[in-house]
């Protein structure tokens, strides 16, 4: 895994056309000195393949279509199938009641309505320090 500048893959799943939040996170991450790989309209297999090829430190998924539980399960399965351990965060329109379910599926941080891009950047930085990414 990349040990220099933090490299983050941010992705939109399937036909999720809402990108205002993820674009704000991209800008905040870039302003914090992180390198960003952005893919959209991707499935979990494509996301994990890109994450491996790009040697990223973290995957961030946006979900605004109510498919966050399905996406997180499929992504965890795909990471497991590829025998890689890359931290995952998720943002978008995610009800608070689903946050514990997402964390059970391995999602490290969840940024739902009302979260700021700076909160995501801070969380990514905390993970990087703890795990020496």
C-alpha positions, 0 to 999 in steps of 0.5 A: 500500500502507498506509504507517501502522500495519502491516495484516496479512491472516491466512487459513486455506485451504479447510477447514483447521479448525486455528486455534490457531496462527493465533489465537495469531499474531493476538493477538501481532500485535495486541499488537505494534500491528498491525492484523489482517484475518482470513479463514478457509475461503478460496481464494487468489483470495479471499485476494488479493482481500481483501488488495487491498481491505483494502490490507494490507502482508503476507499470512499463510497457515496450512496444517495439511492438507498442502496448503502447496505447492499453496496457495503456488503458487496464491497466487503465481499469483493475486498475479501475475495481479493484478499486486500484490506483497504479501509472504507468510508461511506457518505450520502443519504444514509439514515442514522439507524443504518450506521451500526449495520454499515459498521458491522459490514466493515465501513469505518466511517459514515458521513450522512446528511449534515456531515461536512467535507472537513469531517471526512478529511479529519477522519481519513487523517485519523485513520492514516495516523492510527494505521500508518497508511 
